[in-house]
Amino acid sequence: MRRICLSLTILCLLASVLAKAQQVPQFSHYGFNGQFISPAYSGVSGQTELNVLYRYQWLGYDGAFDAGGSPKTALFTLSAPLPTLKSGVGVIVMKDEIGAVDVFQAQLSYAYHVSVGTGTLSLGVQGGMTNMSKGGYRPNNENDPKVPFNSSDRKFDMGAGVWYQHAKWYVGAGLVNLLGATYEFEGRAADTGAEPATVRGTVTGEKHLMVTGGYHWELSDAVTVTPTAILKQDLQANTNSIEAGARATFNNKFWGGLGYRFEEAATAMLGIYLLKDNALSFGYAFDYTVVDANAKSPTSHEVMLGYRLPKSKNTTKPPVRTPRYNF
């Protein structure tokens, strides 16, 4: 099992030479965020999980005027098992701000679970609405038809994924924007003396693949080290982003970790489990830009709050057997 995760990490390292840019919202807490990576994560842990993440990238990087500047992403995810159906459901709600573009997503997912070996194989699909809006541009030519004014469009799209969960390790993948939805935005045609006509520009959602894996290595009764890696790839543009790292959990209560996002930033994180059975978790991640630092602000910040409901107990009463009757 250890060789599988080691192989995954090596593949990610080899692929890093192709890393170019960020295509989908990125999170340093990706190791706690399986539902965002793949719809197949839905319910696979056997517990209902709620997660809230907020990322402020390149703190202090502001536009010269109006909209623009630091990307900001807020994310809520829910993963819940359906044991009687051998499956699970999930929810994703996300708001992503990148300069003058705002993206809001609401996704529902379903996954079917199959016992394979000593772990669980999950196959999942998702579907939902994405609203993309553009505005706040300041063109040199007021009637430039290529510059959209405040407008938005809403489209339905789908995703699919696979996940394998073992007590010691996991590996998963997700593919989003399967339908390649096209979003239309309004602009103004050149002024001819009459009321400016409305023209349209389009943006097509490109398919993105995310692959991740991790291994829980128990160094002692008190310390567990978890190496992780993630690959994010834009299949149309053939660009990708690679991240790898490891975190150590102490006495099953505190964790700390380091990582590196290739050709971008070094990362560090700290976290704590609270309440009975570690139901509540709180984490903080810090990114320091090490590549093209002059074009960005040096630091990014991310906070995570999670809550896990206890596993449901089997309340089915055992049959009462007598020589004459069974109940």
C-alpha positions in Angstrom: 0.0 0.0 0.0 2.8 2.3 0.8 4.3 1.8 -2.6 1.1 3.0 -4.2 1.2 6.4 -2.5 4.9 6.7 -3.1 4.3 6.1 -6.8 1.6 8.8 -6.9 4.0 11.3 -5.3 6.8 10.4 -7.8 4.4 10.9 -10.7 3.3 14.3 -9.4 7.0 15.3 -9.0 7.8 14.3 -12.6 4.8 16.1 -13.9 5.8 19.3 -12.1 8.0 20.4 -15.0 4.8 21.1 -16.9 3.3 23.3 -14.1 2.2 26.6 -15.5 -0.7 28.3 -13.6 -3.7 27.9 -11.4 -6.9 26.8 -13.2 -9.4 26.1 -10.4 -9.6 27.6 -6.9 -6.7 26.1 -4.9 -6.6 25.3 -1.2 -3.6 24.5 1.0 -6.0 22.4 3.1 -6.6 20.1 0.1 -5.8 17.1 2.4 -9.0 17.9 4.4 -11.1 18.8 1.4 -11.9 15.6 -0.5 -15.5 16.7 -1.4 -14.2 19.6 -3.5 -11.7 17.4 -5.3 -14.1 14.5 -6.3 -17.8 13.9 -6.0 -16.9 10.2 -5.3 -15.8 11.4 -1.8 -19.4 11.8 -0.8 -20.0 9.7 2.3 -17.0 7.5 1.8 -15.6 8.3 5.2 -18.7 6.8 6.9 -19.3 10.1 8.8 -21.3 13.2 8.0 -18.7 16.0 7.5 -19.2 19.7 7.2 -16.4 22.0 6.1 -16.0 25.7 5.7 -12.9 27.2 4.1 -11.9 30.8 3.3 -8.8 31.7 1.3 -7.4 35.1 0.8 -4.7 34.9 -1.8 -1.9 37.4 -2.2 -2.9 39.6 0.8 -2.6 43.3 0.0 -2.5 42.8 -3.8 -5.0 45.5 -4.9 -6.0 46.8 -8.3 -4.9 50.2 -9.4 -8.6 51.2 -9.4 -12.1 49.7 -9.2 -12.3 45.9 -9.2 -9.3 43.7 -9.2 -6.6 42.5 -6.9 -6.4 39.6 -4.5 -8.4 36.4 -5.4 -10.8 35.5 -2.5 -12.6 32.1 -2.2 -15.2 31.0 0.2 -16.2 27.3 0.2 -18.8 25.2 2.1 -18.9 21.4 1.6 -21.1 18.6 3.1 -20.5 14.9 2.8 -23.0 12.4 4.2 -23.2 8.6 4.1 -26.3 6.6 3.2 -25.4 3.2 4.7 -28.6 1.4 3.8 -28.1 2.4 0.2 -24.3 1.7 0.2 -23.8 5.3 -1.0 -23.4 8.9 0.0 -24.4 12.4 -1.0 -22.6 15.7 -1.1 -23.0 19.5 -1.4 -20.6 22.2 -2.6 -21.4 25.9 -2.4 -18.6 28.2 -3.5 -18.0 31.9 -4.2 -14.8 32.8 -6.0 -13.7 36.4 -6.7 -10.9 36.9 -9.2 -10.5 40.5 -10.1 -13.6 41.7 -12.1 -14.9 38.1 -12.4 -17.2 36.6 -9.7 -18.1 32.9 -9.8 -20.8 31.3 -7.7 -21.4 27.6 -7.7 -24.0 25.2 -6.1 -23.4 21.5 -6.7 -25.1 18.3 -5.6 -23.3 14.9 -5.8 -24.1 11.3 -5.4 -21.6 8.4 -4.9 -22.1 4.6 -4.8 -19.8 2.6 -2.5 -18.4 -0.9 -3.1 -16.2 -2.9 -0.8 -12.9 -3.7 -2.5 -10.2 -5.6 -0.6 -9.9 -4.0 2.8 -11.1 -0.6 1.6 -14.0 1.2 -0.1 -14.2 2.1 -3.8 -16.6 5.0 -4.6 -17.9 6.2 -7.9 -19.6 9.6 -8.0 -21.3 12.1 -10.2 -22.3 15.7 -9.5 -24.4 18.4 -11.2 -25.4 22.0 -10.4 -25.5 25.6 -11.4 -22.6 28.0 -12.0 -23.2 31.7 -12.2 -20.4 33.8 -13.7 -20.5 37.6 -13.7 -18.2 40.2 -15.1 -18.1 43.9 -14.4 -16.0 46.8 -13.2 -13.9 47.1 -16.3 -12.7 50.6 -17.4 -12.0 50.5 -21.2 -9.9 53.1 -23.0 -12.7 53.3 -25.6 -16.0 53.6 -23.9 -17.8 51.7 -26.7 -15.2 48.9 -27.2 -17.4 45.8 -27.9 -14.7 43.5 -26.6 -15.0 44.9 -23.0 -18.2 43.6 -21.2 -20.2 45.8 -18.9 -21.8 44.5 -15.8 -23.5 41.2 -16.9 -23.8 37.6 -15.8 -24.8 34.2 -17.1 -25.9 31.0 -15.4 -25.4 27.5 -16.7 -25.7 23.9 -15.6 -22.7 21.6 -15.7 -21.6 18.2 -14.4 -18.7 16.3 -13.0 -17.6 12.8 -12.2 -15.0 11.1 -10.0 -13.6 8.0 -8.3 -12.2 7.5 -4.8 -10.6 4.6 -2.9 -10.6 4.9 0.9 -8.5 2.7 3.1 -7.7 2.9 6.8 -4.1 3.7 6.0 -4.3 5.5 2.6 -6.5 7.1 0.0 -6.4 8.1 -3.6 -9.0 10.0 -5.6 -9.7 11.9 -8.8 -12.4 14.3 -10.0 -13.3 15.7 -13.5 -15.4 18.9 -13.6 -17.0 21.0 -16.4 -17.9 17.8 -18.3 -20.5 19.6 -20.5 -18.2 22.6 -21.3 -20.9 25.1 -20.6 -20.5 28.4 -22.5 -21.2 31.7 -20.6 -22.3 34.8 -22.6 -21.6 38.4 -21.6 -22.9 41.6 -23.0 -20.8 44.4 -24.5 -21.5 47.6 -26.4 -21.0 48.0 -30.2 -19.4 51.2 -31.5 -21.5 54.4 -31.2 -23.2 55.2 -34.5 -25.2 58.1 -33.1 -28.1 55.9 -32.3 -28.6 53.8 -29.1 -25.5 51.5 -28.9 -26.4 48.0 -29.9 -25.7 45.1 -27.6 -23.1 42.5 -28.6 -22.1 39.3 -26.9 -18.9 37.7 -25.9 -18.5 34.1 -24.6 -16.4 32.2 -22.1 -16.4 28.4 -22.2 -15.8 26.4 -19.1 -12.9 24.0 -19.7 -12.6 20.5 -18.3 -10.4 20.2 -15.3 -8.9 17.1 -13.7 -7.8 16.8 -10.1 -5.9 13.8 -8.7 -4.9 13.4 -5.1 -3.5 10.8 -2.6 -2.2 10.4 0.9 -0.8 7.9 3.3 -1.2 7.7 7.1 2.2 6.5 8.5 2.1 5.8 12.2 5.6 6.7 13.6 4.5 5.9 17.1 1.4 5.8 19.3 1.6 9.6 19.6 2.7 10.7 16.1 1.2 10.0 12.7 2.8 11.5 9.5 0.6 12.0 6.4 2.4 12.7 3.1 -0.1 14.1 0.5 0.0 15.3 -3.1 -2.4 16.8 -5.6 -2.4 17.5 -9.4 -4.8 19.9 -11.0 -4.8 20.0 -14.8 -6.7 22.0 -17.4 -7.3 19.4 -20.1 -7.9 22.0 -22.9 -5.0 24.3 -22.2 -2.7 21.4 -21.1 -1.5 23.4 -18.1 -1.3 22.0 -14.6 -0.5 22.8 -11.0 1.3 20.4 -8.6 1.4 20.5 -4.8 3.0 18.0 -2.4 3.7 18.0 1.3 3.3 16.3 4.6 1.6 16.9 8.0 2.3 15.4 11.4 -0.5 14.7 13.9 0.4 14.6 17.6 -1.7 12.7 20.1 -4.6 12.8 17.6 -5.2 16.4 18.7 -2.8 18.8 17.0 -1.3 18.9 13.5 1.3 20.8 11.7 2.7 20.5 8.1 4.8 21.9 5.3 4.3 21.8 1.6 5.3 23.2 -1.8 3.2 24.3 -4.7 5.6 23.9 -7.6 6.6 27.1 -9.4 4.6 29.2 -7.0 4.7 29.0 -3.2 5.8 27.3 0.0 3.1 26.4 2.5 2.7 25.8 6.2 -0.2 24.8 8.3 -1.3 24.3 11.9 -4.5 22.8 13.3 -6.3 21.4 16.3 -9.1 18.9 17.0 -11.7 19.8 19.7 -14.7 18.4 21.4 -15.5 14.7 22.0 -14.2 12.3 19.4 -12.4 15.2 17.7 -15.7 16.3 16.2 -14.6 19.9 15.7 -11.5 20.9 13.8 -9.8 24.2 13.1 -6.9 24.9 10.8 -4.8 27.7 9.5 -2.5 27.7 6.4 0.1 30.2 5.3 1.5 30.5 1.8 4.7 32.4 1.0 5.3 33.2 -2.7 8.7 32.1 -3.9 8.2 32.3 -7.7 7.4 35.6 -9.5 7.2 37.3 -6.1 7.6 40.8 -7.7 4.3 40.4 -9.6 2.3 39.3 -6.5 2.0 40.0 -2.8 4.2 37.6 -0.8 1.6 35.9 1.5 -1.7 34.1 1.2 -3.9 33.0 4.2 -6.5 30.3 4.6 -8.7 29.2 7.5 -10.7 26.0 7.8 -13.5 25.0 10.2 -14.8 21.4 10.1 -17.3 19.4 12.0 -17.9 15.6 11.9 -21.0 13.9 13.3 -20.5 10.6 15.1 -20.9 7.5 13.1 -24.5 6.2 13.2 -24.9 3.1 15.4 -26.6 0.0 14.2 -30.0 0.1 15.9 -31.4 -3.0 14.2 -32.5 -5.4 16.8 -31.1 -8.9 16.5 -33.7 -11.7 15.8 -35.2 -13.5 18.7 -35.0 -17.2 18.0 -37.2 -19.9 19.6 -37.7 -23.6 18.7 -41.1 -22.7 17.1 -40.9 -19.0 15.9 -38.4 -16.4 14.6 -39.0 -12.7 15.3 
